[in-house]
Amino acid sequence: MPDSLSAALCALRDRTAALARDHLVALRDDDRLTPGERAARVRGLSKAAGLFTLTQTADTPDLTLLVARETLAIHGVGHLSGLFGPPAGLLEGVGEPLRSSHLLPLLAGDKRAGFAFTEPADAPRPTWGQIDGDQLVISGRKSYVTGGADADFLTVLVEVEGQGPAMVVVDTDCPGVTLARRFSSLDGSHHAAFGFDRVRVPRHQVIGAPGQGRSRALAEISAMRRAVAADAVGTAAWVVDLVARDLQRARRGGARAASERLRLRYGEMRIQAYAARATVYRTARLADAGQDVVNESIAAKVFATEVASQLVDTAVQLAGGEALVTGHPLEQALRRLRALRLAEGETDALCVNLARGHLDLGKGRL
């Protein structure tokens, strides 16, 4: 639970809270800064605080990442660009030449990557590849590639004919790679759709052995789901604190906290936030213990994002129409949390996947 943290994690929490409170909140609210200027300042402060590299090493415990992400979100700054360095992701542990050509430039910030997992609904078949000597020839389509429009390379899930699914590094400037569409989501995040027309890549750009691609991709997605859950529970706590301050604020006629009806609503909010936080912390501890937490990560992500979304909706109801004015903190949180309910798998599909994990495969725990 979050109240039984080690001394080192308590120190990380306090250091992160000080960074958020003393510096990041002001940067978030400074309308004079361009997005690039804000991200650069956030990046410098994060590096100085020792946060930036937490996501760049495979041995950073899940609980450490959770504490950092949740604390930032509790202060309303967890969404700022530049807080964490680009993670190795699927390239973690790759050998040469991928290590020098792609992994090290990615970690240094000299190259940007996109994760190409999802086919568009009208794709005739999953993206596939044929082996031709020492090359792999790839055709197909991918969509919802987050950050893909600015990526130097993609890690693409490819069905290699005769060998099974594989994750393949594909440079976006390869002949046959087409950036088909750029688009933005409700929360302001940017995505891209790509086409692959007989794209030739060296076979050494296959990550691991063919046949392991889907399991590698799902492990990466599982980690991203836990990151989303951490952001969601931190944002939920931020929302609950904001409502408390609003209820206790002195008004003509007295503080609204005197209303039993509003106390009931507020009490329900705290119960929901408490349960979601416990779920996410337990999942992180199981992951750090080396357990298979694919289904638990689904549960944590779904529960945390659904609860946080309900809480911000309730907060908007309590605050009134001013909370829907563009730029209001609750308006921004409402948009971002609505998008998180779809990120890394939409809620209904994940519930079905979790049921399959237990009923068909015997996976998962309560």
N, C-alpha and C positions, 0 to 999 in steps of 0.2 A: 504494500500500500504506500501511497505518497507520504504518509507520516512515519514511515520506518526507513528513511533513507540513510545511507552511510554519511560519514562526515565529509567525504570528498564530494558526494552528490549534493549535500546541503551547501557546500561552498560554491559549487557550480551554479546552483539555483540562485544563491544570493548575488553572485557575480553577474549572472545574466539579468537578474531583476534590476540591479543597479545600472547596467548598460541600457536597458530598456527605459527605465524611469528617467535617468539623467541625460540621455542623449537621443535615443531612437524615437521617442515620442515627439520630440521637437522636430526632428528631421521628417517624420511622417506628416506633420502638420504644416511644414514650410512650403507654401504654394509658390515661392519664388524659384524653387529648385526644379530643374528638368529631371525626368526619370533617370537619365544617365548620371547626372550629378548626385542625385540622392543615392543611387545604387553604389557609386564609388565611395561616398562617405560612409555608408553603412558597411561596406566591405572592409574599409580601413579600421573602423571601430571593432568590427567582429574579429578581425585578425588580432588586434591588440588584446582583446578579451579572451582569446584562445578558443573561440567558437567555430571560426571559419573552416578549420581542417577536420572537425569532428566527423563530417560526412565522407571524408576522403580516405579513410582507412577501414579495412574490413574488421579490425579488432575493436572498434568502438562499440561498447555494449549498447543494446537496445534501450536499456533503462537510462543511460546517459543521454542518448539522443532524445528520448521522451522528456526528460527533465528540462533540457534546453529548449526544445520546441514548445512544450506546454507553457513554460515560464514566459517566453516571448509572446505567445498568444494571449496569456492572461493580461498582459499589458497592452494588448491591441496592436502589436507590431510584428506578429509572426509571419505576416504575408509580405513583408518588405523584401525586395530584391537585393541580393548581395550578402545575406546573412550567412549562408553556407557555401562552401566551395563545391564545384561539380564533383559528384561521386564517381568512383571507378565503375560502379554498376556491374554490368555483365563482363566488363573487361578486367575485373579484379583477378589478378594472378595469371594473366595471359603471358606467354613467352614471346620471344622475338620471332618475326619482326614487328608484330602488332604492338608490343610493349613500347618500342621506340617511335613507331609511326603514328600511333593513335592514343595509347593510354597516357604516356607521359605528357604529350601536348594537351590532352584533355585536363589532367590534373593541374597543369600550369596555367590553364585558362587560354591557351593559344589556339585550341580547337574546341568546337562545340558539337555536342552529340544530340541525336534524337532517337527515341525508342519507337520502332515501327512494329506494332503487334496486331492492330485491328484492321480488318478489311472493311471497306464500305459495304452497306447492305446490298447493293446491286452488283457486287463483284461476282463473276461467274464461277470462280473457284479460289481457294486460298492461294496466296503467292507461292510459286513453285520454282524449283531449280533443277537443271539437268547438268550432270557432270560431263565435261568435255576436256579430256586430258588433265592438265593441271589447273583448269579453270572451272568455275561454276557459272552457268548461264541462267540468269534470274528473270522471271516475268511475273507480272501481277500488279496489284494495287494495294495501297495502305492509306488509311485515313486516321484522323485524330492523333497525329504525331505531334505531341506537345513540344513547342519550340523548334519544330522541324524546319520552318521557313528560314531560320538563321543557322541551321546546323551544317557543319562541314562533313559529317558522316552520320549514318544511321546504323543502329543495330536492328536487323530485320529478321522476323520469324519467317523462315522459308521451309516449305515442304520439299526436301531433296528426294527426287524420284528414286525409289528403290532402297532408300536409307532412312527416311523419316524426317521429322522436323529438326531444324538446326537454326541457331542464331548466327547471322552473318553480318560482318561489317561491310557496309556499302558506302563509298564516298559519294556525296551528292553531286559532284562534278563529273562522275563517270558517264560516258556515252550511254544513252538509253534511259537515264534517270530524269524524270520530268517532275518538276514542282507543279502539280495540277491546280492547286487552290490554296490560298491563305484565308484563314477565317479566325474570328475571335469569339470567345464565349461570354456569357452574361457577367462573369466575374472579372473580365478584362484579360484573361489568359489567351495566349495565341497558339494556334494549331495549324497543321498543314496536311494536305493530301498529296500523295506521290504516285506516279506510275513507273513501272519498270518494264522496259521493252528489250528483252534479250540482253540484259546488262551482264557483262563479263567481269568477274572478280577472281583474283587468285584463290585457290582452295585453302591457302593458309589463313585466309580471312574468315574462315568458319571457326567459331568459338567453341572449343571442345569437340566432342565426337558427334557426328550426325545421329539423330535419334534422341539426343538429350536436350534439344532446343526448347521444347515446350516446358519441361521441368525447370530448366534454367530461367526461362522467362517468367514462369509463375513464382519462382522464388524471389525474383526481382520485384514483381508486382506485389507480392505479399509484404515485402519490406516497405514499399511505397504506401500500401494500405495502412500500415502501422504509423507511418509519418502523417498521413491524412488524419488518422484518429487522434494523434497527439495534438495537432493543430486544432481539431474540433473541440476536444475537451478543454483546452486552454481558452479557446474563444467562448465556450459555454460559461466558464468561470468568470470571464470578463463581462459577459452579458449579465450574469446574476449580480455581480458587484455593481454594475451600472444601474440596474433596477433598484437595488437597495439604496444607493445614494439618492436616486430620484424620489423614492418613497419617503425618505427621511428629510428631504429638503424642506426648509421652512417656506410656507406659502400663506397667503391671505386665507384665513379660515382654518389654518392648521396643516400639519404634515399629513400626506395621504397615507402614511404608515398606520394611522389610527383606524383605518377602515378594515373591518374583519374580512370583507370580501377580497380586498387586495392582499391581505396577509395570507389568506388561503392560497391564492394564486402564487404568491412569492414562495410559500412553503413547498408547494408542488415543484417549483422550479429548482429549489435547492436539492430536493430528493432526487430528481432526474439527473442533475449534474453530478451528485455524489455517486450514483450507480454507474454512470458512464465512465467517470474517472477511475473507479475501482476496476471496471472491466479492462480498460486500456492498460493500467499498471500491471494487472495480473498477466496479461498477454505478453508484455515486455519481459517480465520475469521468466515466463516459460520459454520465450525465445532465447534469452541469455543462458538458460539451463540446457540449451541444445535440443529442446523438444520440437517435434513437428507441429508448427502452429499455423498451418495454412488455413484451417477452418476457424481457429481462434482469431486470426488476423481479419478474416471476413467478418466475424461477429463483432469485433471491436470497431472496425471501420463503419459498419452499418449502424450499430447502436450509437456510436459517438456522433456521427454526422446527422442521424435522424433526431437525436435528442437536442443537439446544438441548434439544429434548424427550428425545432419546435420552440426552444427557449427564445431565440431571437424573434420569432413570430409573436410570441406572447409579449415580449418586451416592446415590440412595435405597437401592439394593441394598448398596452398600458401607457406608453409615451404619447400616443396620439399621432395625428397627421404630420406633425413636424418631423417625425422619425423617418418619413418617406421622402423628405426633401433631398435631392441629390447632394451628396457630400456629407450628410449626417452619418455619424459612426454606425448607427444601427442599419441605415439603408445600405451602406457598404458591406456590413456583415451579412445582411440578408441575402444579397446577391452572391457573395462568396460562398456561404454555406449551402445555398441552393445548388451551386455548381459542384460542391464537394460530394453531394449525394449521388452524383453521376461519375465522379472521378474514380478511376481504377475499378470500374464496374458499378453499374447502377443497382440500387437496393434490391429490387425484385429478383434480378438475375443472380445476385450474390446469395440471396436467401435460398433459391433453388439449388445453387451450387453447394451450399453448406449442407442442405438436406441430402443431396446426392453423396457428399463426402461421408456422411454417417450411415445412411441407409444402404448404399451400394458398396462402400469401401471400408466401413467400420472406423472412420477417422473422427477425430474431434472429441472434446470433453465438455462437461458442464462445470 
